[in-house]
Amino acid sequence: MKRTGSFLGIPYDWHRPTWAGIKERMWNPRDPRIFTPPALIWGWSINLYEVLRRLGIMRQGDQG
């Protein structure tokens, strides 16, 4: 069985989640995407840094 991929267009990642991996998906100044691959098994994660940057709350280069 593949540990990462997508099913019916929904991404999955069956690797055991780590705090570093969760942070990488949910707060990543290097990734311009809002919706990133899942931090926890199935679906999408939201890159909160990018959301705040687009709202003008964070500036490019701010790490928070």
PyMOL Python script that loads the backbone (N, CA, C, O; Angstrom):
from pymol import cmd

cmd.read_pdbstr("""\
ATOM      1  N   MET A   1       0.836  -1.184   0.000  1.00  0.00           N
ATOM      2  CA  MET A   1       0.000   0.000   0.000  1.00  0.00           C
ATOM      3  C   MET A   1       0.879   1.246   0.000  1.00  0.00           C
ATOM      4  O   MET A   1       1.839   1.341   0.765  1.00  0.00           O
ATOM      5  N   LYS A   2       0.539   2.205  -0.872  1.00  0.00           N
ATOM      6  CA  LYS A   2       1.273   3.469  -0.908  1.00  0.00           C
ATOM      7  C   LYS A   2       0.982   4.273   0.345  1.00  0.00           C
ATOM      8  O   LYS A   2      -0.151   4.294   0.826  1.00  0.00           O
ATOM      9  N   ARG A   3       2.002   4.934   0.875  1.00  0.00           N
ATOM     10  CA  ARG A   3       1.836   5.713   2.102  1.00  0.00           C
ATOM     11  C   ARG A   3       1.423   7.154   1.837  1.00  0.00           C
ATOM     12  O   ARG A   3       0.902   7.822   2.730  1.00  0.00           O
ATOM     13  N   THR A   4       1.651   7.645   0.611  1.00  0.00           N
ATOM     14  CA  THR A   4       1.189   8.980   0.240  1.00  0.00           C
ATOM     15  C   THR A   4       0.575   8.910  -1.146  1.00  0.00           C
ATOM     16  O   THR A   4       0.921   8.039  -1.945  1.00  0.00           O
ATOM     17  N   GLY A   5      -0.327   9.821  -1.423  1.00  0.00           N
ATOM     18  CA  GLY A   5      -0.975   9.864  -2.729  1.00  0.00           C
ATOM     19  C   GLY A   5      -2.287  10.601  -2.626  1.00  0.00           C
ATOM     20  O   GLY A   5      -2.464  11.466  -1.768  1.00  0.00           O
ATOM     21  N   SER A   6      -3.216  10.251  -3.516  1.00  0.00           N
ATOM     22  CA  SER A   6      -4.547  10.845  -3.445  1.00  0.00           C
ATOM     23  C   SER A   6      -5.577   9.804  -3.844  1.00  0.00           C
ATOM     24  O   SER A   6      -5.289   8.880  -4.605  1.00  0.00           O
ATOM     25  N   PHE A   7      -6.757   9.968  -3.328  1.00  0.00           N
ATOM     26  CA  PHE A   7      -7.878   9.094  -3.631  1.00  0.00           C
ATOM     27  C   PHE A   7      -9.076   9.993  -3.899  1.00  0.00           C
ATOM     28  O   PHE A   7      -9.464  10.797  -3.052  1.00  0.00           O
ATOM     29  N   LEU A   8      -9.659   9.849  -5.083  1.00  0.00           N
ATOM     30  CA  LEU A   8     -10.762  10.712  -5.511  1.00  0.00           C
ATOM     31  C   LEU A   8     -10.387  12.196  -5.413  1.00  0.00           C
ATOM     32  O   LEU A   8     -11.228  13.038  -5.100  1.00  0.00           O
ATOM     33  N   GLY A   9      -9.115  12.503  -5.684  1.00  0.00           N
ATOM     34  CA  GLY A   9      -8.646  13.883  -5.668  1.00  0.00           C
ATOM     35  C   GLY A   9      -8.311  14.436  -4.297  1.00  0.00           C
ATOM     36  O   GLY A   9      -7.911  15.594  -4.181  1.00  0.00           O
ATOM     37  N   ILE A  10      -8.465  13.628  -3.255  1.00  0.00           N
ATOM     38  CA  ILE A  10      -8.169  14.079  -1.889  1.00  0.00           C
ATOM     39  C   ILE A  10      -6.829  13.479  -1.467  1.00  0.00           C
ATOM     40  O   ILE A  10      -6.673  12.258  -1.482  1.00  0.00           O
ATOM     41  N   PRO A  11      -5.852  14.323  -1.087  1.00  0.00           N
ATOM     42  CA  PRO A  11      -4.549  13.791  -0.718  1.00  0.00           C
ATOM     43  C   PRO A  11      -4.571  13.052   0.623  1.00  0.00           C
ATOM     44  O   PRO A  11      -5.367  13.358   1.511  1.00  0.00           O
ATOM     45  N   TYR A  12      -3.674  12.073   0.740  1.00  0.00           N
ATOM     46  CA  TYR A  12      -3.504  11.374   2.008  1.00  0.00           C
ATOM     47  C   TYR A  12      -2.024  11.151   2.269  1.00  0.00           C
ATOM     48  O   TYR A  12      -1.213  11.134   1.343  1.00  0.00           O
ATOM     49  N   ASP A  13      -1.687  10.983   3.521  1.00  0.00           N
ATOM     50  CA  ASP A  13      -0.321  10.699   3.956  1.00  0.00           C
ATOM     51  C   ASP A  13      -0.419   9.829   5.198  1.00  0.00           C
ATOM     52  O   ASP A  13      -0.803  10.309   6.265  1.00  0.00           O
ATOM     53  N   TRP A  14      -0.075   8.553   5.067  1.00  0.00           N
ATOM     54  CA  TRP A  14      -0.215   7.605   6.164  1.00  0.00           C
ATOM     55  C   TRP A  14       1.030   7.525   7.042  1.00  0.00           C
ATOM     56  O   TRP A  14       1.120   6.651   7.905  1.00  0.00           O
ATOM     57  N   HIS A  15       1.997   8.432   6.831  1.00  0.00           N
ATOM     58  CA  HIS A  15       3.157   8.465   7.721  1.00  0.00           C
ATOM     59  C   HIS A  15       2.715   8.973   9.094  1.00  0.00           C
ATOM     60  O   HIS A  15       1.773   9.759   9.204  1.00  0.00           O
ATOM     61  N   ARG A  16       3.400   8.517  10.124  1.00  0.00           N
ATOM     62  CA  ARG A  16       3.103   8.987  11.481  1.00  0.00           C
ATOM     63  C   ARG A  16       3.395  10.481  11.579  1.00  0.00           C
ATOM     64  O   ARG A  16       4.505  10.913  11.268  1.00  0.00           O
ATOM     65  N   PRO A  17       2.411  11.278  12.008  1.00  0.00           N
ATOM     66  CA  PRO A  17       2.640  12.726  12.110  1.00  0.00           C
ATOM     67  C   PRO A  17       3.661  13.069  13.193  1.00  0.00           C
ATOM     68  O   PRO A  17       3.720  12.428  14.242  1.00  0.00           O
ATOM     69  N   THR A  18       4.455  14.086  12.913  1.00  0.00           N
ATOM     70  CA  THR A  18       5.399  14.618  13.899  1.00  0.00           C
ATOM     71  C   THR A  18       5.092  16.103  14.070  1.00  0.00           C
ATOM     72  O   THR A  18       4.474  16.713  13.198  1.00  0.00           O
ATOM     73  N   TRP A  19       5.521  16.687  15.190  1.00  0.00           N
ATOM     74  CA  TRP A  19       5.304  18.109  15.412  1.00  0.00           C
ATOM     75  C   TRP A  19       6.010  18.929  14.347  1.00  0.00           C
ATOM     76  O   TRP A  19       5.480  19.942  13.891  1.00  0.00           O
ATOM     77  N   ALA A  20       7.196  18.504  13.949  1.00  0.00           N
ATOM     78  CA  ALA A  20       7.931  19.238  12.911  1.00  0.00           C
ATOM     79  C   ALA A  20       7.173  19.191  11.584  1.00  0.00           C
ATOM     80  O   ALA A  20       7.103  20.197  10.878  1.00  0.00           O
ATOM     81  N   GLY A  21       6.611  18.045  11.243  1.00  0.00           N
ATOM     82  CA  GLY A  21       5.845  17.914  10.007  1.00  0.00           C
ATOM     83  C   GLY A  21       4.566  18.729  10.034  1.00  0.00           C
ATOM     84  O   GLY A  21       4.196  19.337   9.029  1.00  0.00           O
ATOM     85  N   ILE A  22       3.890  18.749  11.167  1.00  0.00           N
ATOM     86  CA  ILE A  22       2.663  19.535  11.301  1.00  0.00           C
ATOM     87  C   ILE A  22       2.983  21.020  11.146  1.00  0.00           C
ATOM     88  O   ILE A  22       2.279  21.743  10.441  1.00  0.00           O
ATOM     89  N   LYS A  23       4.051  21.471  11.811  1.00  0.00           N
ATOM     90  CA  LYS A  23       4.446  22.879  11.696  1.00  0.00           C
ATOM     91  C   LYS A  23       4.810  23.215  10.253  1.00  0.00           C
ATOM     92  O   LYS A  23       4.452  24.285   9.763  1.00  0.00           O
ATOM     93  N   GLU A  24       5.507  22.330   9.576  1.00  0.00           N
ATOM     94  CA  GLU A  24       5.916  22.566   8.190  1.00  0.00           C
ATOM     95  C   GLU A  24       4.706  22.757   7.276  1.00  0.00           C
ATOM     96  O   GLU A  24       4.768  23.546   6.333  1.00  0.00           O
ATOM     97  N   ARG A  25       3.625  22.058   7.536  1.00  0.00           N
ATOM     98  CA  ARG A  25       2.417  22.177   6.710  1.00  0.00           C
ATOM     99  C   ARG A  25       1.572  23.389   7.095  1.00  0.00           C
ATOM    100  O   ARG A  25       0.943  24.004   6.233  1.00  0.00           O
ATOM    101  N   MET A  26       1.551  23.735   8.380  1.00  0.00           N
ATOM    102  CA  MET A  26       0.629  24.759   8.849  1.00  0.00           C
ATOM    103  C   MET A  26       1.260  26.140   9.039  1.00  0.00           C
ATOM    104  O   MET A  26       0.536  27.120   9.213  1.00  0.00           O
ATOM    105  N   TRP A  27       2.592  26.241   9.011  1.00  0.00           N
ATOM    106  CA  TRP A  27       3.277  27.528   9.133  1.00  0.00           C
ATOM    107  C   TRP A  27       4.554  27.456   8.320  1.00  0.00           C
ATOM    108  O   TRP A  27       5.623  27.152   8.848  1.00  0.00           O
ATOM    109  N   ASN A  28       4.433  27.741   7.013  1.00  0.00           N
ATOM    110  CA  ASN A  28       5.574  27.591   6.132  1.00  0.00           C
ATOM    111  C   ASN A  28       5.738  28.829   5.254  1.00  0.00           C
ATOM    112  O   ASN A  28       5.071  28.948   4.226  1.00  0.00           O
ATOM    113  N   PRO A  29       6.619  29.753   5.647  1.00  0.00           N
ATOM    114  CA  PRO A  29       6.832  30.972   4.856  1.00  0.00           C
ATOM    115  C   PRO A  29       7.416  30.702   3.466  1.00  0.00           C
ATOM    116  O   PRO A  29       7.329  31.560   2.588  1.00  0.00           O
ATOM    117  N   ARG A  30       8.005  29.530   3.254  1.00  0.00           N
ATOM    118  CA  ARG A  30       8.613  29.211   1.960  1.00  0.00           C
ATOM    119  C   ARG A  30       7.613  28.650   0.950  1.00  0.00           C
ATOM    120  O   ARG A  30       7.955  28.494  -0.222  1.00  0.00           O
ATOM    121  N   ASP A  31       6.392  28.345   1.375  1.00  0.00           N
ATOM    122  CA  ASP A  31       5.394  27.733   0.500  1.00  0.00           C
ATOM    123  C   ASP A  31       4.275  28.741   0.227  1.00  0.00           C
ATOM    124  O   ASP A  31       3.602  29.166   1.166  1.00  0.00           O
ATOM    125  N   PRO A  32       4.060  29.135  -1.033  1.00  0.00           N
ATOM    126  CA  PRO A  32       3.035  30.130  -1.346  1.00  0.00           C
ATOM    127  C   PRO A  32       1.606  29.571  -1.372  1.00  0.00           C
ATOM    128  O   PRO A  32       0.653  30.324  -1.571  1.00  0.00           O
ATOM    129  N   ARG A  33       1.456  28.269  -1.176  1.00  0.00           N
ATOM    130  CA  ARG A  33       0.114  27.676  -1.214  1.00  0.00           C
ATOM    131  C   ARG A  33      -0.615  27.896   0.105  1.00  0.00           C
ATOM    132  O   ARG A  33      -0.004  27.889   1.174  1.00  0.00           O
ATOM    133  N   ILE A  34      -1.934  28.093   0.016  1.00  0.00           N
ATOM    134  CA  ILE A  34      -2.765  28.142   1.224  1.00  0.00           C
ATOM    135  C   ILE A  34      -3.116  26.725   1.647  1.00  0.00           C
ATOM    136  O   ILE A  34      -3.002  26.375   2.822  1.00  0.00           O
ATOM    137  N   PHE A  35      -3.543  25.909   0.690  1.00  0.00           N
ATOM    138  CA  PHE A  35      -3.889  24.516   0.984  1.00  0.00           C
ATOM    139  C   PHE A  35      -2.700  23.636   0.655  1.00  0.00           C
ATOM    140  O   PHE A  35      -2.274  23.553  -0.497  1.00  0.00           O
ATOM    141  N   THR A  36      -2.171  22.982   1.671  1.00  0.00           N
ATOM    142  CA  THR A  36      -1.004  22.123   1.522  1.00  0.00           C
ATOM    143  C   THR A  36      -1.413  20.666   1.751  1.00  0.00           C
ATOM    144  O   THR A  36      -2.505  20.403   2.255  1.00  0.00           O
ATOM    145  N   PRO A  37      -0.548  19.723   1.387  1.00  0.00           N
ATOM    146  CA  PRO A  37      -0.869  18.319   1.651  1.00  0.00           C
ATOM    147  C   PRO A  37      -1.141  18.099   3.138  1.00  0.00           C
ATOM    148  O   PRO A  37      -0.765  18.932   3.962  1.00  0.00           O
ATOM    149  N   PRO A  38      -1.778  17.008   3.482  1.00  0.00           N
ATOM    150  CA  PRO A  38      -2.234  16.821   4.862  1.00  0.00           C
ATOM    151  C   PRO A  38      -1.104  16.680   5.870  1.00  0.00           C
ATOM    152  O   PRO A  38      -0.100  16.014   5.617  1.00  0.00           O
ATOM    153  N   ALA A  39      -1.288  17.316   7.006  1.00  0.00           N
ATOM    154  CA  ALA A  39      -0.382  17.122   8.134  1.00  0.00           C
ATOM    155  C   ALA A  39      -0.840  15.908   8.937  1.00  0.00           C
ATOM    156  O   ALA A  39      -0.029  15.223   9.561  1.00  0.00           O
ATOM    157  N   LEU A  40      -2.124  15.653   8.915  1.00  0.00           N
ATOM    158  CA  LEU A  40      -2.702  14.548   9.680  1.00  0.00           C
ATOM    159  C   LEU A  40      -3.545  13.641   8.781  1.00  0.00           C
ATOM    160  O   LEU A  40      -4.758  13.821   8.683  1.00  0.00           O
ATOM    161  N   ILE A  41      -2.932  12.706   8.152  1.00  0.00           N
ATOM    162  CA  ILE A  41      -3.538  11.588   7.439  1.00  0.00           C
ATOM    163  C   ILE A  41      -4.285  11.943   6.153  1.00  0.00           C
ATOM    164  O   ILE A  41      -3.861  11.495   5.088  1.00  0.00           O
ATOM    165  N   TRP A  42      -5.374  12.722   6.187  1.00  0.00           N
ATOM    166  CA  TRP A  42      -6.289  12.818   5.057  1.00  0.00           C
ATOM    167  C   TRP A  42      -6.750  14.257   4.854  1.00  0.00           C
ATOM    168  O   TRP A  42      -6.976  14.967   5.834  1.00  0.00           O
ATOM    169  N   GLY A  43      -6.893  14.694   3.636  1.00  0.00           N
ATOM    170  CA  GLY A  43      -7.423  16.015   3.347  1.00  0.00           C
ATOM    171  C   GLY A  43      -6.328  17.031   3.077  1.00  0.00           C
ATOM    172  O   GLY A  43      -5.295  16.698   2.497  1.00  0.00           O
ATOM    173  N   TRP A  44      -6.545  18.237   3.487  1.00  0.00           N
ATOM    174  CA  TRP A  44      -5.577  19.308   3.283  1.00  0.00           C
ATOM    175  C   TRP A  44      -5.282  19.986   4.616  1.00  0.00           C
ATOM    176  O   TRP A  44      -6.079  19.941   5.553  1.00  0.00           O
ATOM    177  N   SER A  45      -4.130  20.605   4.669  1.00  0.00           N
ATOM    178  CA  SER A  45      -3.797  21.476   5.797  1.00  0.00           C
ATOM    179  C   SER A  45      -3.837  22.906   5.288  1.00  0.00           C
ATOM    180  O   SER A  45      -3.750  23.139   4.082  1.00  0.00           O
ATOM    181  N   ILE A  46      -3.965  23.848   6.182  1.00  0.00           N
ATOM    182  CA  ILE A  46      -3.983  25.264   5.802  1.00  0.00           C
ATOM    183  C   ILE A  46      -2.695  25.909   6.285  1.00  0.00           C
ATOM    184  O   ILE A  46      -2.366  25.859   7.470  1.00  0.00           O
ATOM    185  N   ASN A  47      -1.969  26.517   5.352  1.00  0.00           N
ATOM    186  CA  ASN A  47      -0.745  27.236   5.665  1.00  0.00           C
ATOM    187  C   ASN A  47      -1.142  28.602   6.235  1.00  0.00           C
ATOM    188  O   ASN A  47      -1.368  29.553   5.488  1.00  0.00           O
ATOM    189  N   LEU A  48      -1.221  28.685   7.547  1.00  0.00           N
ATOM    190  CA  LEU A  48      -1.691  29.906   8.209  1.00  0.00           C
ATOM    191  C   LEU A  48      -0.790  31.102   7.924  1.00  0.00           C
ATOM    192  O   LEU A  48      -1.273  32.232   7.857  1.00  0.00           O
ATOM    193  N   TYR A  49       0.498  30.875   7.756  1.00  0.00           N
ATOM    194  CA  TYR A  49       1.401  31.976   7.411  1.00  0.00           C
ATOM    195  C   TYR A  49       0.955  32.640   6.112  1.00  0.00           C
ATOM    196  O   TYR A  49       0.884  33.866   6.027  1.00  0.00           O
ATOM    197  N   GLU A  50       0.656  31.825   5.102  1.00  0.00           N
ATOM    198  CA  GLU A  50       0.266  32.379   3.802  1.00  0.00           C
ATOM    199  C   GLU A  50      -1.082  33.095   3.874  1.00  0.00           C
ATOM    200  O   GLU A  50      -1.269  34.112   3.206  1.00  0.00           O
ATOM    201  N   VAL A  51      -2.009  32.592   4.659  1.00  0.00           N
ATOM    202  CA  VAL A  51      -3.299  33.259   4.848  1.00  0.00           C
ATOM    203  C   VAL A  51      -3.071  34.648   5.453  1.00  0.00           C
ATOM    204  O   VAL A  51      -3.611  35.641   4.965  1.00  0.00           O
ATOM    205  N   LEU A  52      -2.271  34.708   6.516  1.00  0.00           N
ATOM    206  CA  LEU A  52      -2.005  35.996   7.170  1.00  0.00           C
ATOM    207  C   LEU A  52      -1.233  36.946   6.263  1.00  0.00           C
ATOM    208  O   LEU A  52      -1.458  38.156   6.294  1.00  0.00           O
ATOM    209  N   ARG A  53      -0.322  36.405   5.454  1.00  0.00           N
ATOM    210  CA  ARG A  53       0.431  37.247   4.526  1.00  0.00           C
ATOM    211  C   ARG A  53      -0.504  37.861   3.489  1.00  0.00           C
ATOM    212  O   ARG A  53      -0.392  39.048   3.182  1.00  0.00           O
ATOM    213  N   ARG A  54      -1.414  37.074   2.954  1.00  0.00           N
ATOM    214  CA  ARG A  54      -2.337  37.585   1.932  1.00  0.00           C
ATOM    215  C   ARG A  54      -3.332  38.588   2.513  1.00  0.00           C
ATOM    216  O   ARG A  54      -3.809  39.473   1.803  1.00  0.00           O
ATOM    217  N   LEU A  55      -3.642  38.452   3.787  1.00  0.00           N
ATOM    218  CA  LEU A  55      -4.518  39.416   4.445  1.00  0.00           C
ATOM    219  C   LEU A  55      -3.781  40.699   4.833  1.00  0.00           C
ATOM    220  O   LEU A  55      -4.404  41.668   5.266  1.00  0.00           O
ATOM    221  N   GLY A  56      -2.461  40.703   4.679  1.00  0.00           N
ATOM    222  CA  GLY A  56      -1.665  41.875   4.998  1.00  0.00           C
ATOM    223  C   GLY A  56      -1.258  41.956   6.456  1.00  0.00           C
ATOM    224  O   GLY A  56      -0.720  42.974   6.892  1.00  0.00           O
ATOM    225  N   ILE A  57      -1.506  40.900   7.216  1.00  0.00           N
ATOM    226  CA  ILE A  57      -1.143  40.878   8.635  1.00  0.00           C
ATOM    227  C   ILE A  57       0.348  40.534   8.800  1.00  0.00           C
ATOM    228  O   ILE A  57       1.019  41.070   9.682  1.00  0.00           O
ATOM    229  N   MET A  58       0.843  39.662   7.966  1.00  0.00           N
ATOM    230  CA  MET A  58       2.276  39.313   7.951  1.00  0.00           C
ATOM    231  C   MET A  58       2.885  39.900   6.692  1.00  0.00           C
ATOM    232  O   MET A  58       2.226  40.000   5.657  1.00  0.00           O
ATOM    233  N   ARG A  59       4.150  40.288   6.790  1.00  0.00           N
ATOM    234  CA  ARG A  59       4.876  40.735   5.614  1.00  0.00           C
ATOM    235  C   ARG A  59       5.822  39.644   5.186  1.00  0.00           C
ATOM    236  O   ARG A  59       6.263  38.839   6.006  1.00  0.00           O
ATOM    237  N   GLN A  60       6.140  39.610   3.898  1.00  0.00           N
ATOM    238  CA  GLN A  60       7.094  38.624   3.390  1.00  0.00           C
ATOM    239  C   GLN A  60       8.373  38.739   4.195  1.00  0.00           C
ATOM    240  O   GLN A  60       8.904  39.837   4.365  1.00  0.00           O
ATOM    241  N   GLY A  61       8.862  37.645   4.682  1.00  0.00           N
ATOM    242  CA  GLY A  61      10.070  37.626   5.491  1.00  0.00           C
ATOM    243  C   GLY A  61       9.806  37.580   6.976  1.00  0.00           C
ATOM    244  O   GLY A  61      10.685  37.169   7.733  1.00  0.00           O
ATOM    245  N   ASP A  62       8.619  37.989   7.432  1.00  0.00           N
ATOM    246  CA  ASP A  62       8.263  37.843   8.859  1.00  0.00           C
ATOM    247  C   ASP A  62       8.104  36.351   9.170  1.00  0.00           C
ATOM    248  O   ASP A  62       7.425  35.629   8.441  1.00  0.00           O
ATOM    249  N   GLN A  63       8.711  35.915  10.216  1.00  0.00           N
ATOM    250  CA  GLN A  63       8.608  34.510  10.590  1.00  0.00           C
ATOM    251  C   GLN A  63       7.566  34.264  11.670  1.00  0.00           C
ATOM    252  O   GLN A  63       7.109  33.134  11.842  1.00  0.00           O
ATOM    253  N   GLY A  64       7.191  35.289  12.386  1.00  0.00           N
ATOM    254  CA  GLY A  64       6.163  35.172  13.413  1.00  0.00           C
ATOM    255  C   GLY A  64       6.646  34.683  14.692  1.00  0.00           C
ATOM    256  O   GLY A  64       5.866  34.544  15.634  1.00  0.00           O
TER     257      GLY A  64
END
""", "prot")
cmd.dss("prot")
cmd.show_as("cartoon", "prot")
cmd.util.cbc("prot")
cmd.orient("prot")
